[in-house]
């Protein structure tokens, strides 16, 4: 919280206008970071609005987890502070269908843009767009990382147009050595803040699961 400026109750949202990329590994999941940022973005002391694009888990999954963290997503949804876009049906598209620039991607971007535009202008600087799994977004795009990167570039323009934030989660070690450089280099180039959930260099420990370095423009601050 201190490294990201979330330890202070201030508005607008401290991550406004920024792209936050969370990277994890199979043995060290970064989903808890996503849950924590979601809880922070929906703090009762703020007027933040979150648009959540789910490729990994249904609404009920996140509702259960956030309830344990003291946040009721059903109430937040009813109060128009939480918008949930369920994209799970696109994980395993039939045939050659799925997300394409001409179809699903542009339509999804249009829904996000329309949702933000319908909010009171005072709320724009407090909007967070969260994507829970870029790797499954790639699956929905028939394995095309180019489609995913194009979509992220579309969303990047929203951080400039509305001063909102974009938060994504991706899995670093599921890519081959040939596939990883292009996609991750471009993702890290897009990101203003890079958060990595990774195991300890010394190996597994009984009381510590891993470490979470946070980088601003490749400068580690925490």
N, C-alpha and C positions, 0 to 999 in steps of 0.2 A: 504493500500500500504506500509506504513512504517513497519508494523508488518511482512509483507511477503518479505520485501526487494525490492518491486517493485517501490519505489519512486525514485530510482536512475537509470539512463540510463547506464546499464552495460551489457556486454556479457561475457560469455554465460548467458542464461536465469537463473535468480536467483533461480527458483524452480527446476533446473536440478537435476536429480537423486532422486527426492522425489515423494512420493505418497501423494496427497492432497485429503482428504475426506471432502465433504460438506454435512452436515446433516441439514434438515429443518423440519418444521411441516406444517400441513394443513393451519393454520391461519397465518403462517409466512414463505412465500416461500423464498427459497435460490437461485432461478434461477438468480436473479440479480447478485449474486456473480459469478456464472458461466459466465454470459455475460461480467462482468467486467474483469475476468481473460482472457477470449477469446480476448477481445479488447486489453488488455495489451500484450498478447502473439503475437499479430499481429501489434504491434507498428511499425510505418514507420521508426523509428530510430533503428530498430533491424533487424536481419535476421532470426527471429523465424519462425518455421513451425508448424502448428497445424493439427492434425488428429482428426476429430470430429466424434464420433459414436453416431448417433441420434436414440433414441428409443421413444422420447417424441413428437418432433415437426419436420416438414419438413424444408428443406433448406430455403424456402421463409420466414418462420417465423423468423429464426435467421438473415436472410439478412435484414429484415425490422428493427429489433431491433438494430442490429449493425450499420445500416445506421444512426439511430437516435443518436448513440454514436460516429459517425464520422468515421466509418470503413466500407469499401465496400467489402463484402465477395466475390462478383462476381469477382472483380479485383484480390483479394487475391487468389482465386481459379485458375484464369487464369495464375497467376504468379507462380503457384505451391507452394504457401505458405500455402494454406488451402485445405485439403482433407476431403470431406464430405462423410461418409458412411451412407446411408439411410437404417435403419433397421426397419422402421415403419411397413412394411408388415409382420414382425415376431411377432408383438404384439398379434395378435389373430390367431395363427396357426390352420390349419384344422386338426381335428382328433388328432393323437398322434405325429404329426410332430412338427417342431420348432427347437429350438437350442438344440443340444445334443453335448457331447464331441466329438463323432465320426464325426459329420456333421458340423453344423453351427459354433460352437465355434472354432474348430480347423481351419476351413476355414477362419473365421474372423480374428483370430490371425495371420494366414498365410498372409492375405492381409496387415495387419498392419506391420508385419515384412518386407514384400516385399517392402512396400512403404518407410519405413525408410531406408532400405538397398540401395534403388535406389537413395537416396539423396546424395549429396556430403558429404564426411566424416566430413567436417568442420561444417555442419549443425546438426549433430547428437546431440550435447549437447544443441541444441536450439529447440528440438522437444517436443511438448506437446500433449499427448493423452488425449482427453476429452470424457467422457461418460455422457450423459445428464440425464439418469434416470435408476438407477440400479433396481428399483422396476419393471419397464416395461421390463427390460432385464430378470427378474425372470419370468414374465408372458410368455415371448417368450420361456423360458426354461421349460414351463409347471409347474411353481411353484417351481422348484428345486433351492434352494439357494446354494446347493453344486456345481451345474454346474457354477453358477455365480462366486462363490469363486474360483473355479478351473481356470476360465478364468482370473480373476484378478491376481491370482498367476502367470499365464502365462505372463500377461502384466507387472507384477512386475519384472520379469527377464529382460525385455527390459530396465528398468531404470538402471539396472546394466550393461547390455551389451552395450547400447548406451548412457547411462547417460542422458536419456530423462526424462520427468516428466509424471505422471499419475494423472489426476484430475477426480473425480467422484462426482455425486450428488445422494443422496438417501433421502427418506422421513421417518423420525424417528417414527412418530406416526401412521403409517398405519399397523404396525405389532401388533399381539396380544402379551400379556405379555409372552406367552410361546415361540413364534417364535423369538422375538426380541433379547434376550440375545446372542444366538449362532451366528447369522449373524452379529450383530453389534459389538460384542466383537472381532470377527475375522477381521471385517473391520477396526476397530480402532487399532487393532494390526498391520495390514498392513500399516496403515497411518503414515507418518512422521509428517504431519500437519493435524489437525482436526479443521474445521471451522463449527460453529453451528449458524444457523439463528433461533432464538427463541424469543417468546414474552417476554415482560417485566414481572418481577415477580409481579409488582404492577398492572398489567392488561393493558387494552387498553388505549392509550393516543391519543389526537387529533393531535399532531405534531411529535410523535415518534412511529414508527411501531413495533420496537423490538430492539434486541441487537445481536451483532455478536462477541462472544468470539472466539479467535483463540488460539489453543493449540499446542505446540511443545512437543511431548512426554508427553502429559497430563499436561504440565505446561502452564498456561494461561498467554499470553503476551499482549493481546490486546482485 
